[in-house]
Each structure stands twice: as C-alpha cells, then as structure tokens.
Amino acid sequence: FSIIVPIYKVEKYVEECIQSVLTQDFSDYELILVDDGSPDGCPEIIDRYAQKDSRIRVIHKKNEGLTRARNSGLLIAGGDYIVNLDGDDRLMPHMLAHVAAKLLETHADVCLFGYAAEENGKLTLKIPDFTDGVYEGDRRNGLYQRMIYDDRKPFFTFGLAPSVWTRVVRRELFSDVRFQINPLLYLGEDFATTLPIMLRAERIVCLAEPLYAYRILPGSVSHRFYRNEMRDMALMLRDFEKLGAVCGQYGIRKQLGAYMVYVLFHYACALCRNAADYREYISGIRAVEPIIFSYIHAWSCKKSGKRAAVMTMAVKHKMWRMIWAYARRGRVTADEK
C-alpha cells in the first residue's frame, strides 16, 4: 500500500492519524505525508516521525489545496494500491490486514468498505448497503444502478459514499483518473475521482465493516456556506463527461440529476440566508451554469416522495422567489416588493 495523507492545519489530530497507521498489524506499506504549506506545528511533527521510521516519506510544498496535495503524494507512490487518509482522521485497527487479505484473495481493482463517523466523541457506523463479495461482469450492474442515488432511501441518500477514503484502489487505475481531475476543484474532488474509478474497475470487492474513522469537525466545508459550490459542481460534471463517466447505462445521468436537484436547492436556500438582499441572491442564482440544469432535467422523482418532488419542481421551474420566501421564512425586503 501507498498511504497518502494531505496535511493542513491538523496539528491537534495529526499524531493520532499517523499512529493509527504505525500500529497496524500489517507492515508492507509506505506512508506519504504531504505538508500542504501548513502554518502550524504539522511540518515539524511529521519530520520527527519520518526520522524514526523509514516507511514514512514527507513532502513539504506551498499551499495549493487538497487536490494538488493528494496528487503530489500520488506522483511518488510506489505501492500496488492507494489508500487515502485525511490528516484529521484515522484507520481502524487491523484495516490494512483485512483489506490486504481480501485483495490477495480476489485481485480486485477496488476494495470498498464502511466507516465510522465521529462527531463530538460519538461514533456512528456507516456501512455500504451492498452484500459482501465480488462484483464483476454483469453483477456490477446492480451496484452501478444505485451507486450515486438509491431511490429506495430518503432523498437524497448516496448509494455509496463518494469519498476517496472509503475505498482502496489499484494504483494504475487511481492515477489514470486522478491526474485528469481539474486541480481547481475543491468541493466534490473526491466524487470526481471515485465515480470514474468505479465505472472503469473490472472487479470490485465490498466489505460490510467499518475500517476508517472519519472525524466531523464544525469548521469543515460541509458545515458552512461555500459560495463557489455550484461552480465546483459544474467543474465536476465536466470532468465526468471528459472521463466518460456519464453515459446512458445504469441511469448514471439521472442519478447525477437527483444529486444536482438536492445540491442546487440547498445552495439556493443557503444563498438566501447569506445574501445581503434579494438582488444579490438572484445574481448568485443566475451564475449557476447551464450544465447543472441539463442534469436536473434528466431527473424525475417518481419514487422519491414529496420532499424530492418539491425540490425538483422548485429548481426545474426556477421558482427562486418561492425558495427565497421559504429560506427567509416570510421576511420580505423592499427589493422583492
């Protein structure tokens, strides 16, 4: 394994992260720690660990964001498989041994597994809703048809978590996809990588057990308004098309359409709450690129309930005043009047 860890402002957690690798009962790995210009004590901490263990390799670089940090690690990776680990997360005990045994048994391109989400010291298990085993040939169809959106679940629920750290991937496959991802992509860079990888993999193995611990922090991007979210969604969709990940098969375009409905509706609501007035809100909505709407119009929500139907109607028919009123809860401005 090549275990790639991008590191930026995680001084409080980075030692626990590193220790979760060093204490594994499987030793055939290299640990690549990528300091993305972190302004805290992280550079000194990782240098200290590298001096003690020859399996640890350190890269110090200027701050250029998560995508370029991961790619810097991938450029020097020599393992058969890539493991992605965030600097504030950790591997579960025995993770590497479990995955190695399954990969040696199946020779799979991708190994999927569950994770535990940790928030305020509490762990919640997130297990893939697919049967343990190998998916190849026609058996992959059932995986792909609900890989992005599972319409048997509440709207919107990913069929498989899109994060790069929920799977271990053969290095050649990971590199083929990863280096074609737009480096400007911030939100959605995981998904832009994992969807093409899944569709290109000839053999996928699923493990229904949590092998990764993901730490939910209050300051993370998922917990705050990100004004460029829809720009990043458009970049992600264009990368999918460039990599051949959007096709008529498996309902992939419709599944992505469901995701775009969900994302745009909640972005519009967040924009309402963060805009100074109605004029600024509408200006932000008008900046949403046409490619987003092309996917939204591919989606119909026949099986997904009233919530999905309302969101779909609102964004398909561009009912921005209704969303404004909903998000502001009746507060009307002079501009809207």
Beta strands, then each sheet from edge to edge (+ up, - down):
strand 1: 2-7
strand 2: 30-36
strand 3: 56-61
strand 4: 81-84
strand 5: 90-91
strand 6: 110-119
strand 7: 122-126
strand 8: 133-136
strand 9: 167-170
strand 10: 203-215
sheet 1: 3+ 2+ 1+ 4+ 9- 6+ 7-
sheet 2: 3+ 2+ 1+ 4+ 9- 6+ 10+ 5-
sheet 3: 3+ 2+ 1+ 4+ 9- 6+ 10+ 8-
end
